[in-house]
């Protein structure tokens, strides 16, 4: 790619996960505020957090999907111990109806910047 970082293949050590989360609809606004705070802090404070993208399924706002990209396994494991992530997990625990973490094998990641 001529702009930004070249596309990376599956063997560069990056960790890519998809979190499939269903939130109690009565808690959705509070959940989204805590999620936004956690994502902002993670991307700003952690060099190894390359991207955190949160979306909801169209027409199902309580069905959240988060695409997580970490530089490597060490960055992912460090993320799990940060104060901002632990705050998010603690405060949202009662809001989450279901959580499924999908491990992936990256094929091609096109990222701009850095």
N, CA and C atoms as an extended XYZ file, in Angstrom:
342
Properties=species:S:1:pos:R:3:atomname:S:1:resname:S:1:resid:I:1 pbc="F F F"
N         0.839       -1.177        0.000 N   UNK     1
C         0.000        0.000        0.000 CA  UNK     1
C         0.880        1.235        0.000 C   UNK     1
N         0.487        2.223       -0.736 N   UNK     2
C         1.312        3.409       -0.833 CA  UNK     2
C         1.065        4.390        0.299 C   UNK     2
N        -0.112        4.416        0.879 N   UNK     3
C        -0.419        5.322        1.988 CA  UNK     3
C        -0.448        4.554        3.289 C   UNK     3
N         0.165        5.115        4.334 N   UNK     4
C         0.100        4.481        5.650 CA  UNK     4
C         0.937        3.224        5.712 C   UNK     4
N         0.610        2.401        6.667 N   UNK     5
C         1.325        1.172        6.926 CA  UNK     5
C         0.924        0.112        5.911 C   UNK     5
N         1.873       -0.656        5.470 N   UNK     6
C         1.581       -1.740        4.537 CA  UNK     6
C         0.707       -2.782        5.218 C   UNK     6
N        -0.079       -3.463        4.423 N   UNK     7
C        -0.934       -4.525        4.961 CA  UNK     7
C        -0.062       -5.591        5.601 C   UNK     7
N        -0.477       -6.058        6.754 N   UNK     8
C         0.288       -7.054        7.496 CA  UNK     8
C        -0.352       -8.423        7.331 C   UNK     8
N         0.456       -9.426        7.281 N   UNK     9
C        -0.020      -10.786        7.128 CA  UNK     9
C        -0.254      -11.477        8.449 C   UNK     9
N        -0.542      -12.752        8.360 N   UNK    10
C        -0.919      -13.516        9.540 CA  UNK    10
C         0.239      -13.843       10.470 C   UNK    10
N         1.472      -13.654       10.047 N   UNK    11
C         2.603      -14.085       10.864 CA  UNK    11
C         3.330      -12.940       11.564 C   UNK    11
N         2.709      -11.777       11.690 N   UNK    12
C         3.396      -10.645       12.297 CA  UNK    12
C         3.206      -10.567       13.808 C   UNK    12
N         2.510      -11.517       14.409 N   UNK    13
C         2.362      -11.568       15.856 CA  UNK    13
C         1.189      -10.801       16.423 C   UNK    13
N         0.483      -10.075       15.597 N   UNK    14
C        -0.654       -9.313       16.110 CA  UNK    14
C        -1.757      -10.241       16.595 C   UNK    14
N        -2.461       -9.765       17.616 N   UNK    15
C        -3.607      -10.484       18.166 CA  UNK    15
C        -4.855       -9.726       17.720 C   UNK    15
N        -5.766      -10.426       17.058 N   UNK    16
C        -7.025       -9.832       16.622 CA  UNK    16
C        -8.151      -10.694       17.172 C   UNK    16
N        -9.051      -10.033       17.899 N   UNK    17
C       -10.182      -10.734       18.511 CA  UNK    17
C       -11.453       -9.965       18.215 C   UNK    17
N       -12.549      -10.687       18.264 N   UNK    18
C       -13.865      -10.072       18.152 CA  UNK    18
C       -14.633      -10.434       19.412 C   UNK    18
N       -15.092       -9.417       20.120 N   UNK    19
C       -15.936       -9.638       21.293 CA  UNK    19
C       -17.385       -9.451       20.854 C   UNK    19
N       -18.196      -10.471       21.078 N   UNK    20
C       -19.625      -10.415       20.788 CA  UNK    20
C       -20.350      -10.309       22.118 C   UNK    20
N       -20.957       -9.159       22.360 N   UNK    21
C       -21.521       -8.863       23.672 CA  UNK    21
C       -22.995       -8.503       23.530 C   UNK    21
N       -23.812       -9.046       24.420 N   UNK    22
C       -25.207       -8.620       24.504 CA  UNK    22
C       -25.387       -7.932       25.848 C   UNK    22
N       -25.924       -6.717       25.786 N   UNK    23
C       -26.096       -5.867       26.959 CA  UNK    23
C       -27.566       -5.810       27.344 C   UNK    23
N       -27.851       -5.744       28.635 N   UNK    24
C       -29.207       -5.496       29.118 CA  UNK    24
C       -29.652       -4.147       28.540 C   UNK    24
N       -30.729       -4.120       27.763 N   UNK    25
C       -31.156       -2.865       27.131 CA  UNK    25
C       -31.394       -1.722       28.120 C   UNK    25
N       -31.800       -2.038       29.339 N   UNK    26
C       -32.021       -1.002       30.344 CA  UNK    26
C       -30.720       -0.335       30.783 C   UNK    26
N       -29.596       -0.960       30.490 N   UNK    27
C       -28.288       -0.450       30.912 CA  UNK    27
C       -27.463        0.071       29.735 C   UNK    27
N       -28.052        0.120       28.560 N   UNK    28
C       -27.280        0.383       27.349 CA  UNK    28
C       -26.558        1.732       27.366 C   UNK    28
N       -27.218        2.789       27.782 N   UNK    29
C       -26.565        4.103       27.796 CA  UNK    29
C       -25.375        4.117       28.748 C   UNK    29
N       -25.553        3.557       29.934 N   UNK    30
C       -24.446        3.487       30.894 CA  UNK    30
C       -23.306        2.631       30.350 C   UNK    30
N       -23.650        1.506       29.735 N   UNK    31
C       -22.626        0.625       29.168 CA  UNK    31
C       -21.826        1.362       28.096 C   UNK    31
N       -22.521        2.028       27.187 N   UNK    32
C       -21.840        2.715       26.090 CA  UNK    32
C       -20.912        3.814       26.611 C   UNK    32
N       -21.300        4.502       27.662 N   UNK    33
C       -20.438        5.538       28.239 CA  UNK    33
C       -19.171        4.915       28.833 C   UNK    33
N       -19.320        3.813       29.563 N   UNK    34
C       -18.160        3.131       30.141 CA  UNK    34
C       -17.266        2.541       29.051 C   UNK    34
N       -17.859        2.004       28.005 N   UNK    35
C       -17.092        1.442       26.893 CA  UNK    35
C       -16.288        2.535       26.199 C   UNK    35
N       -16.917        3.667       25.943 N   UNK    36
C       -16.209        4.772       25.286 CA  UNK    36
C       -15.034        5.246       26.128 C   UNK    36
N       -15.228        5.337       27.428 N   UNK    37
C       -14.154        5.749       28.342 CA  UNK    37
C       -13.004        4.742       28.302 C   UNK    37
N       -13.334        3.461       28.308 N   UNK    38
C       -12.310        2.409       28.302 CA  UNK    38
C       -11.546        2.404       26.988 C   UNK    38
N       -12.239        2.500       25.876 N   UNK    39
C       -11.567        2.494       24.575 CA  UNK    39
C       -10.648        3.706       24.440 C   UNK    39
N       -11.125        4.872       24.818 N   UNK    40
C       -10.308        6.083       24.716 CA  UNK    40
C        -9.029        5.931       25.532 C   UNK    40
N        -9.144        5.465       26.767 N   UNK    41
C        -7.967        5.302       27.629 CA  UNK    41
C        -7.018        4.243       27.077 C   UNK    41
N        -7.547        3.141       26.609 N   UNK    42
C        -6.696        2.059       26.103 CA  UNK    42
C        -5.875        2.504       24.904 C   UNK    42
N        -6.525        3.166       23.955 N   UNK    43
C        -5.817        3.601       22.749 CA  UNK    43
C        -4.812        4.708       23.079 C   UNK    43
N        -5.174        5.587       23.980 N   UNK    44
C        -4.298        6.705       24.338 CA  UNK    44
C        -3.102        6.256       25.183 C   UNK    44
N        -3.323        5.352       26.130 N   UNK    45
C        -2.303        5.015       27.121 CA  UNK    45
C        -1.463        3.780       26.794 C   UNK    45
N        -1.966        2.909       25.953 N   UNK    46
C        -1.282        1.634       25.709 CA  UNK    46
C        -0.748        1.562       24.283 C   UNK    46
N         0.561        1.591       24.150 N   UNK    47
C         1.177        1.525       22.822 CA  UNK    47
C         0.802        0.242       22.085 C   UNK    47
N         0.600       -0.839       22.816 N   UNK    48
C         0.299       -2.128       22.198 CA  UNK    48
C        -1.149       -2.326       21.793 C   UNK    48
N        -2.021       -1.398       22.165 N   UNK    49
C        -3.410       -1.448       21.705 CA  UNK    49
C        -3.448       -0.670       20.403 C   UNK    49
N        -3.520       -1.387       19.289 N   UNK    50
C        -3.467       -0.748       17.978 CA  UNK    50
C        -4.827       -0.220       17.547 C   UNK    50
N        -5.898       -0.930       17.924 N   UNK    51
C        -7.222       -0.505       17.511 CA  UNK    51
C        -8.281       -1.201       18.351 C   UNK    51
N        -9.293       -0.442       18.740 N   UNK    52
C       -10.490       -0.980       19.384 CA  UNK    52
C       -11.669       -0.305       18.701 C   UNK    52
N       -12.467       -1.081       18.008 N   UNK    53
C       -13.595       -0.554       17.251 CA  UNK    53
C       -14.874       -1.196       17.760 C   UNK    53
N       -15.791       -0.387       18.267 N   UNK    54
C       -17.054       -0.904       18.804 CA  UNK    54
C       -18.208       -0.488       17.893 C   UNK    54
N       -19.054       -1.453       17.580 N   UNK    55
C       -20.248       -1.220       16.765 CA  UNK    55
C       -21.387       -2.038       17.355 C   UNK    55
N       -22.608       -1.681       16.947 N   UNK    56
C       -23.749       -2.530       17.297 CA  UNK    56
C       -24.357       -3.065       16.011 C   UNK    56
N       -25.066       -4.167       16.134 N   UNK    57
C       -25.729       -4.745       14.979 CA  UNK    57
C       -26.916       -3.854       14.630 C   UNK    57
N       -27.035       -3.508       13.358 N   UNK    58
C       -28.104       -2.620       12.900 CA  UNK    58
C       -29.456       -3.146       13.356 C   UNK    58
N       -30.210       -2.290       14.036 N   UNK    59
C       -31.529       -2.652       14.536 CA  UNK    59
C       -31.513       -3.375       15.873 C   UNK    59
N       -30.324       -3.726       16.356 N   UNK    60
C       -30.171       -4.420       17.643 CA  UNK    60
C       -29.109       -3.691       18.468 C   UNK    60
N       -29.429       -2.529       19.007 N   UNK    61
C       -28.408       -1.710       19.657 CA  UNK    61
C       -27.756       -2.344       20.880 C   UNK    61
N       -28.374       -3.321       21.490 N   UNK    62
C       -27.787       -3.975       22.660 CA  UNK    62
C       -26.847       -5.122       22.281 C   UNK    62
N       -26.710       -5.382       20.985 N   UNK    63
C       -25.801       -6.423       20.492 CA  UNK    63
C       -24.546       -5.734       19.968 C   UNK    63
N       -23.524       -5.708       20.818 N   UNK    64
C       -22.288       -4.979       20.564 CA  UNK    64
C       -21.225       -5.934       20.016 C   UNK    64
N       -20.448       -5.432       19.077 N   UNK    65
C       -19.287       -6.160       18.569 CA  UNK    65
C       -18.093       -5.234       18.696 C   UNK    65
N       -16.996       -5.775       19.233 N   UNK    66
C       -15.768       -5.000       19.375 CA  UNK    66
C       -14.653       -5.750       18.643 C   UNK    66
N       -14.040       -5.073       17.681 N   UNK    67
C       -12.876       -5.615       16.991 CA  UNK    67
C       -11.651       -5.071       17.712 C   UNK    67
N       -10.844       -5.967       18.235 N   UNK    68
C        -9.675       -5.608       19.039 CA  UNK    68
C        -8.414       -6.024       18.291 C   UNK    68
N        -7.464       -5.090       18.161 N   UNK    69
C        -6.186       -5.412       17.525 CA  UNK    69
C        -5.063       -4.982       18.468 C   UNK    69
N        -4.232       -5.951       18.838 N   UNK    70
C        -3.109       -5.729       19.742 CA  UNK    70
C        -1.810       -6.040       19.003 C   UNK    70
N        -0.735       -5.359       19.378 N   UNK    71
C         0.559       -5.545       18.721 CA  UNK    71
C         1.056       -6.983       18.839 C   UNK    71
N         0.810       -7.611       19.996 N   UNK    72
C         1.266       -8.980       20.213 CA  UNK    72
C         0.602       -9.532       21.476 C   UNK    72
N         0.895      -10.745       21.813 N   UNK    73
C         0.291      -11.409       22.978 CA  UNK    73
C         0.620      -10.654       24.265 C   UNK    73
N         1.846      -10.164       24.401 N   UNK    74
C         2.247       -9.430       25.594 CA  UNK    74
C         1.406       -8.159       25.755 C   UNK    74
N         1.146       -7.454       24.665 N   UNK    75
C         0.323       -6.235       24.730 CA  UNK    75
C        -1.098       -6.574       25.147 C   UNK    75
N        -1.638       -7.663       24.625 N   UNK    76
C        -2.989       -8.086       24.999 CA  UNK    76
C        -3.057       -8.428       26.489 C   UNK    76
N        -2.101       -9.207       26.962 N   UNK    77
C        -2.106       -9.610       28.371 CA  UNK    77
C        -1.900       -8.412       29.297 C   UNK    77
N        -1.073       -7.455       28.892 N   UNK    78
C        -0.869       -6.240       29.680 CA  UNK    78
C        -2.173       -5.433       29.738 C   UNK    78
N        -2.888       -5.375       28.634 N   UNK    79
C        -4.156       -4.637       28.580 CA  UNK    79
C        -5.136       -5.147       29.633 C   UNK    79
N        -5.177       -6.437       29.819 N   UNK    80
C        -6.122       -7.040       30.761 CA  UNK    80
C        -5.856       -6.653       32.215 C   UNK    80
N        -4.691       -6.122       32.508 N   UNK    81
C        -4.334       -5.770       33.887 CA  UNK    81
C        -4.370       -4.267       34.158 C   UNK    81
N        -4.717       -3.464       33.158 N   UNK    82
C        -4.699       -2.009       33.338 CA  UNK    82
C        -5.865       -1.544       34.205 C   UNK    82
N        -5.678       -0.461       34.940 N   UNK    83
C        -6.768        0.055       35.779 CA  UNK    83
C        -8.025        0.416       34.985 C   UNK    83
N        -7.867        0.994       33.797 N   UNK    84
C        -9.048        1.381       33.019 CA  UNK    84
C        -9.819        0.169       32.510 C   UNK    84
N        -9.127       -0.905       32.125 N   UNK    85
C        -9.844       -2.104       31.687 CA  UNK    85
C       -10.536       -2.777       32.874 C   UNK    85
N        -9.844       -2.875       34.001 N   UNK    86
C       -10.440       -3.505       35.181 CA  UNK    86
C       -11.655       -2.717       35.678 C   UNK    86
N       -11.602       -1.395       35.607 N   UNK    87
C       -12.756       -0.570       35.966 CA  UNK    87
C       -13.938       -0.886       35.046 C   UNK    87
N       -13.681       -0.927       33.745 N   UNK    88
C       -14.720       -1.260       32.759 CA  UNK    88
C       -15.333       -2.627       33.060 C   UNK    88
N       -14.504       -3.631       33.265 N   UNK    89
C       -15.008       -4.991       33.519 CA  UNK    89
C       -15.842       -5.042       34.796 C   UNK    89
N       -15.382       -4.377       35.830 N   UNK    90
C       -16.092       -4.388       37.109 CA  UNK    90
C       -17.444       -3.677       37.010 C   UNK    90
N       -17.432       -2.476       36.434 N   UNK    91
C       -18.652       -1.672       36.396 CA  UNK    91
C       -19.683       -2.171       35.383 C   UNK    91
N       -19.250       -2.921       34.368 N   UNK    92
C       -20.197       -3.414       33.364 CA  UNK    92
C       -20.628       -4.862       33.597 C   UNK    92
N       -20.037       -5.532       34.570 N   UNK    93
C       -20.307       -6.966       34.776 CA  UNK    93
C       -21.804       -7.266       34.888 C   UNK    93
N       -22.552       -6.460       35.623 N   UNK    94
C       -23.983       -6.697       35.788 CA  UNK    94
C       -24.820       -6.285       34.593 C   UNK    94
N       -24.214       -5.612       33.618 N   UNK    95
C       -24.931       -5.157       32.422 CA  UNK    95
C       -24.878       -6.180       31.287 C   UNK    95
N       -23.880       -7.050       31.340 N   UNK    96
C       -23.613       -7.981       30.245 CA  UNK    96
C       -24.468       -9.232       30.391 C   UNK    96
N       -25.301       -9.474       29.389 N   UNK    97
C       -26.115      -10.698       29.366 CA  UNK    97
C       -25.331      -11.875       28.805 C   UNK    97
N       -24.490      -11.607       27.819 N   UNK    98
C       -23.652      -12.666       27.262 CA  UNK    98
C       -22.402      -12.052       26.658 C   UNK    98
N       -21.333      -12.843       26.663 N   UNK    99
C       -20.052      -12.430       26.105 CA  UNK    99
C       -19.414      -13.638       25.447 C   UNK    99
N       -19.058      -13.470       24.196 N   UNK   100
C       -18.348      -14.516       23.458 CA  UNK   100
C       -17.126      -13.871       22.832 C   UNK   100
N       -15.955      -14.426       23.106 N   UNK   101
C       -14.711      -13.922       22.535 CA  UNK   101
C       -14.303      -14.834       21.389 C   UNK   101
N       -14.161      -14.260       20.217 N   UNK   102
C       -13.816      -15.011       19.021 CA  UNK   102
C       -12.350      -14.755       18.695 C   UNK   102
N       -11.539      -15.797       18.758 N   UNK   103
C       -10.133      -15.704       18.369 CA  UNK   103
C       -10.057      -15.793       16.850 C   UNK   103
N        -9.148      -15.041       16.255 N   UNK   104
C        -9.025      -15.050       14.804 CA  UNK   104
C        -7.583      -15.289       14.381 C   UNK   104
N        -7.404      -15.624       13.138 N   UNK   105
C        -6.096      -15.666       12.499 CA  UNK   105
C        -6.076      -14.537       11.484 C   UNK   105
N        -5.323      -13.475       11.755 N   UNK   106
C        -5.294      -12.356       10.805 CA  UNK   106
C        -4.809      -12.803        9.437 C   UNK   106
N        -5.446      -12.280        8.424 N   UNK   107
C        -5.038      -12.560        7.047 CA  UNK   107
C        -4.351      -11.340        6.459 C   UNK   107
N        -5.028      -10.210        6.510 N   UNK   108
C        -4.482       -8.978        5.974 CA  UNK   108
C        -5.102       -7.816        6.724 C   UNK   108
N        -4.279       -7.027        7.385 N   UNK   109
C        -4.762       -5.883        8.155 CA  UNK   109
C        -4.237       -4.608        7.512 C   UNK   109
N        -5.106       -3.828        6.935 N   UNK   110
C        -4.710       -2.551        6.354 CA  UNK   110
C        -4.999       -1.442        7.338 C   UNK   110
N        -3.951       -0.863        7.910 N   UNK   111
C        -4.099        0.183        8.908 CA  UNK   111
C        -3.360        1.437        8.448 C   UNK   111
N        -4.001        2.565        8.585 N   UNK   112
C        -3.342        3.831        8.279 CA  UNK   112
C        -2.604        4.339        9.495 C   UNK   112
N        -1.630        5.168        9.288 N   UNK   113
C        -0.930        5.815       10.384 CA  UNK   113
C         0.250        5.007       10.879 C   UNK   113
N         0.866        5.563       11.950 N   UNK   114
C         1.977        4.929       12.657 CA  UNK   114
C         2.883        4.190       11.821 C   UNK   114
